[in-house]
Amino acid sequence: MTPLRQQMDQAMVLRGFSLRTRESYLTCVAALARHYRCSPDTLDASRIQAYLLHLIQERKLAYASVNQAVCAFRFLFSTVLGHPALALSIPMAKVPKRLPVVLTRDQVTRLIEAARNLRARTVLMTTYAAGLRVSEVCALQVSDIESASERMCLKVREAKGGKDRYTLLSPRLLTTLRDYWRVAKPRSWLFPNAAGNGPMGHETAQRMYYAACDAAGLKDAAGIHTLRHSFATHLLDSGVDLPTIQRLLGHGHIGTTMRYLHLAHSRLTGTVSPLDLLEP
């Protein structure tokens, strides 16, 4: 590890950045250094902007991915190297806001039933039933399942923003988890990796999702995060209030949760057009 890379990593550790964020930021800066074949601290704003154009125009990266690189570069120059003026000259692209993909209840049922095996079915069912991010379902431990009748819940450790929270533990999911435990006998991690010395990788969970989508004949179902979107939208459809959904999802701001109002079918079909209220 170069001194600059170590300095940047230590600065992120001091500020409580998650391991995933640290790895992403370091990867972005390392790619910048490889592109110019020099240390990033020798670059000026014009060369950094030219690199961002390269990511957009030549590599065809999504604006969200480019903005992640922008955040990494801004942190490097402002916090680590002490050049806030240079950091502010690195532009952040405006990302188009699109509504997330949501599956119907029937599609979720078909997806879960189409899973390759008990492990994959349990992963997908847990993701949907508890509204988890892929990083959260992979990081679940056996001890996070609280199955006492008076306290049925799942503990989500160090979620986005480093915050713990509790979410739903469905009785139906608990039955499946017990079936899975009797077969797989997980010790620490609920879904361990192949070596058994750590959690399952995010890519493995994504592959399970895509394989189930193919088997169920679901096209354009996006990624496994679709199950989290579907969880929130189906709760809203069933009458659960926004603050409760916000807490279950672990959103820091209610505005993030409010986008599901645009997806809730019951809110659309149950609303009368003002045209129908006019006198004939």
C-alpha positions as YAML, in Angstrom:
chain: A
units: angstrom
residues:
- id: 1
  name: MET
  ca: [0.00, 0.00, 0.00]
- id: 2
  name: THR
  ca: [1.46, 3.37, -1.03]
- id: 3
  name: PRO
  ca: [1.77, 6.09, 1.64]
- id: 4
  name: LEU
  ca: [-0.96, 8.18, -0.03]
- id: 5
  name: ARG
  ca: [-3.34, 5.19, -0.22]
- id: 6
  name: GLN
  ca: [-2.65, 4.37, 3.43]
- id: 7
  name: GLN
  ca: [-3.16, 8.01, 4.43]
- id: 8
  name: MET
  ca: [-6.51, 8.14, 2.61]
- id: 9
  name: ASP
  ca: [-7.67, 4.85, 4.12]
- id: 10
  name: GLN
  ca: [-6.75, 5.98, 7.62]
- id: 11
  name: ALA
  ca: [-8.63, 9.25, 7.10]
- id: 12
  name: MET
  ca: [-11.75, 7.28, 6.16]
- id: 13
  name: VAL
  ca: [-11.36, 4.96, 9.15]
- id: 14
  name: LEU
  ca: [-11.17, 7.96, 11.48]
- id: 15
  name: ARG
  ca: [-14.43, 9.28, 10.04]
- id: 16
  name: GLY
  ca: [-16.24, 5.97, 10.40]
- id: 17
  name: PHE
  ca: [-16.60, 5.11, 6.71]
- id: 18
  name: SER
  ca: [-17.87, 1.60, 6.07]
- id: 19
  name: LEU
  ca: [-15.48, -0.98, 4.67]
- id: 20
  name: ARG
  ca: [-17.41, -1.08, 1.40]
- id: 21
  name: THR
  ca: [-17.17, 2.72, 0.97]
- id: 22
  name: ARG
  ca: [-13.46, 2.68, 1.76]
- id: 23
  name: GLU
  ca: [-12.82, -0.02, -0.80]
- id: 24
  name: SER
  ca: [-14.89, 1.79, -3.44]
- id: 25
  name: TYR
  ca: [-13.12, 5.13, -2.89]
- id: 26
  name: LEU
  ca: [-9.67, 3.53, -2.98]
- id: 27
  name: THR
  ca: [-10.56, 1.66, -6.17]
- id: 28
  name: CYS
  ca: [-11.68, 4.90, -7.85]
- id: 29
  name: VAL
  ca: [-8.47, 6.72, -6.91]
- id: 30
  name: ALA
  ca: [-6.30, 3.76, -7.97]
- id: 31
  name: ALA
  ca: [-8.03, 3.74, -11.39]
- id: 32
  name: LEU
  ca: [-7.30, 7.47, -11.76]
- id: 33
  name: ALA
  ca: [-3.61, 6.85, -10.98]
- id: 34
  name: ARG
  ca: [-3.43, 3.99, -13.51]
- id: 35
  name: HIS
  ca: [-5.07, 6.11, -16.19]
- id: 36
  name: TYR
  ca: [-2.45, 8.87, -15.95]
- id: 37
  name: ARG
  ca: [0.38, 6.62, -14.70]
- id: 38
  name: CYS
  ca: [1.26, 9.05, -11.94]
- id: 39
  name: SER
  ca: [0.37, 9.78, -8.33]
- id: 40
  name: PRO
  ca: [-3.09, 11.41, -8.01]
- id: 41
  name: ASP
  ca: [-1.73, 14.23, -5.83]
- id: 42
  name: THR
  ca: [0.15, 15.61, -8.87]
- id: 43
  name: LEU
  ca: [-3.00, 16.10, -10.95]
- id: 44
  name: ASP
  ca: [-4.90, 19.36, -11.41]
- id: 45
  name: ALA
  ca: [-8.64, 20.00, -11.87]
- id: 46
  name: SER
  ca: [-8.51, 19.99, -15.69]
- id: 47
  name: ARG
  ca: [-6.96, 16.51, -15.85]
- id: 48
  name: ILE
  ca: [-9.44, 15.14, -13.34]
- id: 49
  name: GLN
  ca: [-12.34, 16.58, -15.34]
- id: 50
  name: ALA
  ca: [-10.88, 15.07, -18.50]
- id: 51
  name: TYR
  ca: [-10.79, 11.69, -16.76]
- id: 52
  name: LEU
  ca: [-14.44, 12.04, -15.75]
- id: 53
  name: LEU
  ca: [-15.33, 12.79, -19.38]
- id: 54
  name: HIS
  ca: [-13.41, 9.64, -20.33]
- id: 55
  name: LEU
  ca: [-15.56, 7.62, -17.91]
- id: 56
  name: ILE
  ca: [-18.77, 9.05, -19.37]
- id: 57
  name: GLN
  ca: [-18.01, 9.22, -23.08]
- id: 58
  name: GLU
  ca: [-15.61, 6.35, -23.68]
- id: 59
  name: ARG
  ca: [-16.26, 3.87, -20.92]
- id: 60
  name: LYS
  ca: [-20.01, 4.65, -20.95]
- id: 61
  name: LEU
  ca: [-20.35, 4.49, -17.16]
- id: 62
  name: ALA
  ca: [-23.61, 5.53, -15.54]
- id: 63
  name: TYR
  ca: [-23.66, 8.95, -13.93]
- id: 64
  name: ALA
  ca: [-24.16, 7.35, -10.52]
- id: 65
  name: SER
  ca: [-20.88, 5.44, -10.96]
- id: 66
  name: VAL
  ca: [-19.08, 8.57, -12.13]
- id: 67
  name: ASN
  ca: [-20.38, 10.50, -9.13]
- id: 68
  name: GLN
  ca: [-18.95, 7.86, -6.83]
- id: 69
  name: ALA
  ca: [-15.54, 8.62, -8.36]
- id: 70
  name: VAL
  ca: [-16.21, 12.34, -7.87]
- id: 71
  name: CYS
  ca: [-16.91, 11.77, -4.17]
- id: 72
  name: ALA
  ca: [-13.69, 9.78, -3.84]
- id: 73
  name: PHE
  ca: [-11.64, 12.50, -5.58]
- id: 74
  name: ARG
  ca: [-13.23, 15.27, -3.52]
- id: 75
  name: PHE
  ca: [-12.44, 13.43, -0.31]
- id: 76
  name: LEU
  ca: [-8.86, 12.85, -1.41]
- id: 77
  name: PHE
  ca: [-8.12, 16.46, -2.35]
- id: 78
  name: SER
  ca: [-10.19, 18.22, 0.31]
- id: 79
  name: THR
  ca: [-9.75, 16.05, 3.40]
- id: 80
  name: VAL
  ca: [-6.54, 14.11, 2.79]
- id: 81
  name: LEU
  ca: [-4.45, 16.60, 0.79]
- id: 82
  name: GLY
  ca: [-5.97, 19.81, 2.14]
- id: 83
  name: HIS
  ca: [-6.96, 21.38, -1.22]
- id: 84
  name: PRO
  ca: [-10.67, 22.23, -0.78]
- id: 85
  name: ALA
  ca: [-10.71, 24.69, -3.69]
- id: 86
  name: LEU
  ca: [-9.53, 21.99, -6.09]
- id: 87
  name: ALA
  ca: [-12.07, 19.56, -4.66]
- id: 88
  name: LEU
  ca: [-14.94, 21.99, -5.26]
- id: 89
  name: SER
  ca: [-13.87, 22.41, -8.90]
- id: 90
  name: ILE
  ca: [-14.60, 18.71, -9.55]
- id: 91
  name: PRO
  ca: [-18.19, 18.71, -10.89]
- id: 92
  name: MET
  ca: [-20.93, 16.38, -9.70]
- id: 93
  name: ALA
  ca: [-23.29, 15.19, -12.44]
- id: 94
  name: LYS
  ca: [-27.04, 15.42, -12.05]
- id: 95
  name: VAL
  ca: [-28.35, 11.87, -11.99]
- id: 96
  name: PRO
  ca: [-31.76, 11.30, -13.64]
- id: 97
  name: LYS
  ca: [-34.27, 10.20, -11.02]
- id: 98
  name: ARG
  ca: [-36.13, 7.14, -12.22]
- id: 99
  name: LEU
  ca: [-38.72, 5.12, -10.37]
- id: 100
  name: PRO
  ca: [-37.40, 1.74, -9.20]
- id: 101
  name: VAL
  ca: [-38.65, -1.53, -10.64]
- id: 102
  name: VAL
  ca: [-41.25, -3.27, -8.46]
- id: 103
  name: LEU
  ca: [-42.50, -6.85, -8.80]
- id: 104
  name: THR
  ca: [-46.11, -7.84, -8.22]
- id: 105
  name: ARG
  ca: [-46.92, -10.26, -5.41]
- id: 106
  name: ASP
  ca: [-47.48, -13.01, -7.98]
- id: 107
  name: GLN
  ca: [-44.06, -12.34, -9.53]
- id: 108
  name: VAL
  ca: [-42.37, -12.49, -6.12]
- id: 109
  name: THR
  ca: [-44.05, -15.84, -5.47]
- id: 110
  name: ARG
  ca: [-42.89, -17.20, -8.83]
- id: 111
  name: LEU
  ca: [-39.38, -15.88, -8.23]
- id: 112
  name: ILE
  ca: [-39.01, -17.56, -4.83]
- id: 113
  name: GLU
  ca: [-40.47, -20.85, -6.08]
- id: 114
  name: ALA
  ca: [-38.05, -20.80, -9.04]
- id: 115
  name: ALA
  ca: [-34.93, -20.60, -6.83]
- id: 116
  name: ARG
  ca: [-32.39, -23.35, -7.58]
- id: 117
  name: ASN
  ca: [-32.17, -24.80, -4.08]
- id: 118
  name: LEU
  ca: [-33.10, -24.26, -0.44]
- id: 119
  name: ARG
  ca: [-30.18, -21.90, 0.19]
- id: 120
  name: ALA
  ca: [-31.05, -19.64, -2.75]
- id: 121
  name: ARG
  ca: [-34.74, -19.71, -1.87]
- id: 122
  name: THR
  ca: [-33.97, -18.74, 1.73]
- id: 123
  name: VAL
  ca: [-31.70, -15.87, 0.63]
- id: 124
  name: LEU
  ca: [-34.34, -14.44, -1.71]
- id: 125
  name: MET
  ca: [-37.18, -14.95, 0.75]
- id: 126
  name: THR
  ca: [-35.21, -13.25, 3.55]
- id: 127
  name: THR
  ca: [-34.33, -10.29, 1.33]
- id: 128
  name: TYR
  ca: [-37.97, -9.72, 0.41]
- id: 129
  name: ALA
  ca: [-39.59, -10.59, 3.74]
- id: 130
  name: ALA
  ca: [-37.36, -8.19, 5.71]
- id: 131
  name: GLY
  ca: [-36.74, -5.53, 3.05]
- id: 132
  name: LEU
  ca: [-32.96, -5.91, 3.17]
- id: 133
  name: ARG
  ca: [-30.17, -4.50, 1.05]
- id: 134
  name: VAL
  ca: [-27.93, -7.15, -0.53]
- id: 135
  name: SER
  ca: [-25.09, -6.17, 1.83]
- id: 136
  name: GLU
  ca: [-27.42, -6.63, 4.79]
- id: 137
  name: VAL
  ca: [-28.71, -10.08, 3.87]
- id: 138
  name: CYS
  ca: [-25.16, -11.30, 3.19]
- id: 139
  name: ALA
  ca: [-23.96, -10.00, 6.57]
- id: 140
  name: LEU
  ca: [-26.72, -11.67, 8.63]
- id: 141
  name: GLN
  ca: [-25.55, -13.87, 11.48]
- id: 142
  name: VAL
  ca: [-27.44, -16.73, 13.10]
- id: 143
  name: SER
  ca: [-27.60, -14.72, 16.33]
- id: 144
  name: ASP
  ca: [-29.46, -11.91, 14.51]
- id: 145
  name: ILE
  ca: [-32.61, -14.05, 14.38]
- id: 146
  name: GLU
  ca: [-34.74, -13.25, 17.44]
- id: 147
  name: SER
  ca: [-37.53, -15.82, 17.31]
- id: 148
  name: ALA
  ca: [-39.11, -15.51, 20.77]
- id: 149
  name: SER
  ca: [-42.87, -15.22, 20.38]
- id: 150
  name: GLU
  ca: [-42.98, -11.85, 22.16]
- id: 151
  name: ARG
  ca: [-40.11, -10.44, 20.05]
- id: 152
  name: MET
  ca: [-40.09, -11.68, 16.46]
- id: 153
  name: CYS
  ca: [-37.50, -9.64, 14.56]
- id: 154
  name: LEU
  ca: [-34.26, -9.62, 12.61]
- id: 155
  name: LYS
  ca: [-31.33, -7.49, 13.72]
- id: 156
  name: VAL
  ca: [-29.53, -5.69, 10.92]
- id: 157
  name: ARG
  ca: [-25.96, -4.85, 11.90]
- id: 158
  name: GLU
  ca: [-24.02, -1.83, 10.64]
- id: 159
  name: ALA
  ca: [-26.37, -1.04, 7.80]
- id: 160
  name: LYS
  ca: [-25.93, 1.97, 5.54]
- id: 161
  name: GLY
  ca: [-24.48, 4.81, 7.59]
- id: 162
  name: GLY
  ca: [-23.15, 2.37, 10.18]
- id: 163
  name: LYS
  ca: [-26.53, 2.13, 11.94]
- id: 164
  name: ASP
  ca: [-28.07, -0.99, 13.47]
- id: 165
  name: ARG
  ca: [-31.81, -1.52, 13.23]
- id: 166
  name: TYR
  ca: [-34.51, -4.14, 13.68]
- id: 167
  name: THR
  ca: [-36.87, -5.28, 10.95]
- id: 168
  name: LEU
  ca: [-39.65, -7.81, 10.46]
- id: 169
  name: LEU
  ca: [-39.28, -11.55, 11.01]
- id: 170
  name: SER
  ca: [-42.17, -13.23, 9.24]
- id: 171
  name: PRO
  ca: [-43.47, -16.47, 10.81]
- id: 172
  name: ARG
  ca: [-43.39, -17.99, 7.32]
- id: 173
  name: LEU
  ca: [-39.77, -16.88, 6.89]
- id: 174
  name: LEU
  ca: [-38.89, -18.29, 10.31]
- id: 175
  name: THR
  ca: [-40.20, -21.71, 9.22]
- id: 176
  name: THR
  ca: [-38.02, -21.58, 6.11]
- id: 177
  name: LEU
  ca: [-35.00, -20.41, 8.13]
- id: 178
  name: ARG
  ca: [-35.40, -23.38, 10.48]
- id: 179
  name: ASP
  ca: [-35.62, -25.78, 7.52]
- id: 180
  name: TYR
  ca: [-32.49, -24.19, 6.07]
- id: 181
  name: TRP
  ca: [-30.63, -24.39, 9.41]
- id: 182
  name: ARG
  ca: [-31.42, -28.10, 9.80]
- id: 183
  name: VAL
  ca: [-29.85, -28.76, 6.38]
- id: 184
  name: ALA
  ca: [-26.98, -26.24, 6.21]
- id: 185
  name: LYS
  ca: [-26.09, -25.99, 9.94]
- id: 186
  name: PRO
  ca: [-24.60, -22.48, 9.70]
- id: 187
  name: ARG
  ca: [-22.54, -21.55, 12.76]
- id: 188
  name: SER
  ca: [-21.78, -17.84, 12.72]
- id: 189
  name: TRP
  ca: [-22.79, -16.34, 9.38]
- id: 190
  name: LEU
  ca: [-26.33, -17.24, 8.33]
- id: 191
  name: PHE
  ca: [-25.23, -17.47, 4.69]
- id: 192
  name: PRO
  ca: [-21.48, -18.22, 4.79]
- id: 193
  name: ASN
  ca: [-19.15, -18.19, 1.81]
- id: 194
  name: ALA
  ca: [-17.85, -21.39, 0.21]
- id: 195
  name: ALA
  ca: [-14.84, -21.50, 2.54]
- id: 196
  name: GLY
  ca: [-17.05, -21.03, 5.60]
- id: 197
  name: ASN
  ca: [-14.82, -18.30, 7.02]
- id: 198
  name: GLY
  ca: [-16.88, -15.27, 6.11]
- id: 199
  name: PRO
  ca: [-20.21, -14.03, 4.75]
- id: 200
  name: MET
  ca: [-21.53, -14.82, 1.30]
- id: 201
  name: GLY
  ca: [-20.43, -12.34, -1.37]
- id: 202
  name: HIS
  ca: [-22.83, -9.82, -2.87]
- id: 203
  name: GLU
  ca: [-22.19, -11.21, -6.35]
- id: 204
  name: THR
  ca: [-23.33, -14.67, -5.20]
- id: 205
  name: ALA
  ca: [-26.65, -13.28, -3.97]
- id: 206
  name: GLN
  ca: [-27.11, -11.39, -7.24]
- id: 207
  name: ARG
  ca: [-26.47, -14.58, -9.23]
- id: 208
  name: MET
  ca: [-29.11, -16.39, -7.19]
- id: 209
  name: TYR
  ca: [-31.59, -13.62, -8.02]
- id: 210
  name: TYR
  ca: [-30.82, -13.56, -11.75]
- id: 211
  name: ALA
  ca: [-31.00, -17.36, -11.98]
- id: 212
  name: ALA
  ca: [-34.42, -17.36, -10.29]
- id: 213
  name: CYS
  ca: [-35.61, -14.56, -12.62]
- id: 214
  name: ASP
  ca: [-34.58, -16.60, -15.66]
- id: 215
  name: ALA
  ca: [-36.26, -19.74, -14.32]
- id: 216
  name: ALA
  ca: [-39.45, -17.82, -13.50]
- id: 217
  name: GLY
  ca: [-39.52, -16.09, -16.89]
- id: 218
  name: LEU
  ca: [-39.21, -12.61, -15.38]
- id: 219
  name: LYS
  ca: [-37.64, -10.09, -17.73]
- id: 220
  name: ASP
  ca: [-36.43, -6.57, -16.87]
- id: 221
  name: ALA
  ca: [-36.57, -7.40, -13.15]
- id: 222
  name: ALA
  ca: [-33.38, -5.35, -12.49]
- id: 223
  name: GLY
  ca: [-31.20, -6.59, -9.59]
- id: 224
  name: ILE
  ca: [-31.83, -8.14, -6.20]
- id: 225
  name: HIS
  ca: [-32.49, -4.66, -4.76]
- id: 226
  name: THR
  ca: [-35.85, -4.95, -6.56]
- id: 227
  name: LEU
  ca: [-37.01, -7.22, -3.72]
- id: 228
  name: ARG
  ca: [-36.40, -4.39, -1.22]
- id: 229
  name: HIS
  ca: [-38.38, -1.96, -3.42]
- id: 230
  name: SER
  ca: [-41.17, -4.53, -3.69]
- id: 231
  name: PHE
  ca: [-41.19, -5.03, 0.10]
- id: 232
  name: ALA
  ca: [-41.73, -1.31, 0.70]
- id: 233
  name: THR
  ca: [-44.34, -0.89, -2.02]
- id: 234
  name: HIS
  ca: [-46.35, -3.92, -0.95]
- id: 235
  name: LEU
  ca: [-46.37, -2.70, 2.66]
- id: 236
  name: LEU
  ca: [-47.64, 0.69, 1.51]
- id: 237
  name: ASP
  ca: [-50.30, -1.03, -0.60]
- id: 238
  name: SER
  ca: [-51.46, -2.96, 2.47]
- id: 239
  name: GLY
  ca: [-51.93, 0.24, 4.48]
- id: 240
  name: VAL
  ca: [-48.69, 0.50, 6.51]
- id: 241
  name: ASP
  ca: [-47.80, 4.14, 7.21]
- id: 242
  name: LEU
  ca: [-44.66, 5.80, 5.80]
- id: 243
  name: PRO
  ca: [-42.83, 6.38, 9.13]
- id: 244
  name: THR
  ca: [-43.07, 2.66, 9.94]
- id: 245
  name: ILE
  ca: [-41.74, 1.71, 6.49]
- id: 246
  name: GLN
  ca: [-38.97, 4.29, 6.92]
- id: 247
  name: ARG
  ca: [-37.84, 2.63, 10.17]
- id: 248
  name: LEU
  ca: [-38.00, -0.87, 8.68]
- id: 249
  name: LEU
  ca: [-35.92, 0.17, 5.67]
- id: 250
  name: GLY
  ca: [-33.45, 2.18, 7.75]
- id: 251
  name: HIS
  ca: [-33.91, 5.38, 5.75]
- id: 252
  name: GLY
  ca: [-32.40, 8.44, 7.39]
- id: 253
  name: HIS
  ca: [-34.94, 10.79, 5.82]
- id: 254
  name: ILE
  ca: [-38.65, 10.31, 5.18]
- id: 255
  name: GLY
  ca: [-38.21, 11.86, 1.73]
- id: 256
  name: THR
  ca: [-36.32, 8.76, 0.61]
- id: 257
  name: THR
  ca: [-39.27, 6.59, 1.60]
- id: 258
  name: MET
  ca: [-41.86, 8.88, 0.02]
- id: 259
  name: ARG
  ca: [-40.83, 7.85, -3.49]
- id: 260
  name: TYR
  ca: [-42.73, 4.61, -2.91]
- id: 261
  name: LEU
  ca: [-45.93, 6.65, -2.92]
- id: 262
  name: HIS
  ca: [-45.48, 6.86, -6.70]
- id: 263
  name: LEU
  ca: [-45.37, 3.06, -6.91]
- id: 264
  name: ALA
  ca: [-48.19, 2.04, -4.59]
- id: 265
  name: HIS
  ca: [-50.97, 0.68, -6.81]
- id: 266
  name: SER
  ca: [-53.66, 1.15, -4.17]
- id: 267
  name: ARG
  ca: [-52.87, 4.86, -3.88]
- id: 268
  name: LEU
  ca: [-53.37, 5.24, -7.64]
- id: 269
  name: THR
  ca: [-56.47, 3.11, -8.11]
- id: 270
  name: GLY
  ca: [-58.12, 4.45, -4.96]
- id: 271
  name: THR
  ca: [-57.79, 8.09, -6.02]
- id: 272
  name: VAL
  ca: [-60.62, 9.80, -7.90]
- id: 273
  name: SER
  ca: [-59.73, 12.05, -10.83]
- id: 274
  name: PRO
  ca: [-61.03, 15.64, -10.41]
- id: 275
  name: LEU
  ca: [-62.78, 15.20, -13.77]
- id: 276
  name: ASP
  ca: [-65.16, 12.71, -12.14]
- id: 277
  name: LEU
  ca: [-66.03, 15.26, -9.45]
- id: 278
  name: LEU
  ca: [-67.30, 17.85, -11.94]
- id: 279
  name: GLU
  ca: [-71.03, 18.33, -12.39]
- id: 280
  name: PRO
  ca: [-72.21, 16.57, -15.58]
...
